[in-house]
Amino acid sequence: MASAFTTNATITSFGGRFLKLTHQSATTGTPMNLTLYLPPSATPASPAPLLVYLSGLTCTPDNVTDKGFLHAHASSLGLALLWDFGSAASFYIDSTRDPWSTNYKMESYLTKELPGLVFGAFKELDSSRVSISGHSMGGHGALTLYLKNPGQYKSVSAFSPICNPVNCPWGEKAFSGYLGENKEEWKKHDATELVKGWKGPLNALIDVGTADNFYKQGQLLPENLEKAAKEAGVSALDVNYREGYDHSYFFISTFGADHVKHAAKALGLL
Amino acid sequence: MASAFTTNATITSFGGRFLKLTHQSATTGTPMNLTLYLPPSATPASPAPLLVYLSGLTCTPDNVTDKGFLHAHASSLGLALLWDFGSAASFYIDSTRDPWSTNYKMESYLTKELPGLVFGAFKELDSSRVSISGHSMGGHGALTLYLKNPGQYKSVSAFSPICNPVNCPWGEKAFSGYLGENKEEWKKHDATELVKGWKGPLNALIDVGTADNFYKQGQLLPENLEKAAKEAGVSALDVNYREGYDHSYFFISTFGADHVKHAAKALGLL
């Protein structure tokens, strides 16, 4: 079978390979851009577990692969990385409202179509060991896809995530557009609401910078997620407030090693 | 005394601080952009040694500070970093020909004006312990400023440097414009020529990627530098050819730790 992907570039870094990939998604009806990092240890005989990383609103493939620096740590641990860049302000949900409902199907794309294509094309990857992470809007995506699909991902982590979109301006704007005005529908895509129904330890790591303007403006609301988890008796939610750090890649790269290790541990590499 | 610099941004990363600086240079008559990274250990009571990094032709401050990732290693070693971005294709020399001779004075700027201003303004830095590094055209700048100013820098390193500009198309174009047609003048700014007169061990580290198109096109010529050093009996020139790596920041960041350690050793930190 021919690969579903076109490989536009292959770049050597830290002993492994970046593959810049494009393909046509049947779910969204649009071309999609992905970047895959294969660590040097990954072979079909010894496939690597995978950490999927969801980007924030303003990110491009080049931003996150160049600046996030997760691959430096993933290389030596034997972890593969897959960066997805979504469609603008998709919020990583399936829209139910026109005009977005035709193409804005990021949840189905990420949880259904993409795994089949990626694990079909790359035998260097172990489809049974997958974790998820993300930044900002992508942190919201990582948390909610994890909470909505128990067992699909072995762990979750997020940098500066939007934790309670039903109660922040960014979330209100996106959800009213994509889902309509019924706020009960919104709650199905809100980490703070979803965590209330979680069974067992959460296995989640979150870092937030205290000098992050979006945090200070109340767009992220990690405290609400912490409170909801505590009240629901959900353990293993590790939220760190990092003094003086902002919302940028200077923040992500500083704590990237912690997030790679968090996934590596859940995926049996540590 | 008021600082010569305007601080446009301060960004926390790896426990230290990036300062995005501008100032008006008396030497070049133009505004100059610099980025300084102060590791967490740097204080006026315990000033940090400094590694100066000269950028390549197409680089901007954001490129190299975001993607090079040198600060991740410098932070824990207690090394400060200063990135200079030059003026377009300056080649880090003082031009002697109009119309460039008015403003293209990067050699004087870097070796004379800038140290006075930086060490005057930042008491967290130790003016007696400085090394130099660079990429591509900036690698040429690092090697030649080191070779022309014995004792000013404790070590030199370079990623994919232009090693023999008098014999490559980039160098021929730049030097004929900035210096005129007398090739004996060109040799004063060519690492392969300058190394012939070096006394003592060179204390130089160079990395070059074998998949670097500029290397393959004969723009870099590290072999010529190696040959000249060997014939002149100059020791301690460590040139590594890295299989499969290109000219990009994916290459620089992979070997950045080696270059930071090379400088840290020469500066008494290791």
Interface residues (C-beta under 8 A of the other chain):
Chain A: I11 T12 S13 F14 G15 F18 D66 K67 F69 A72 G209 A211 G244 Y245 D246 S248 Y249 F250 F251 S253 T254
Chain B: I11 T12 S13 F14 G15 F18 D66 K67 F69 A72 G209 A211 G244 Y245 D246 S248 Y249 F250 F251 S253 T254
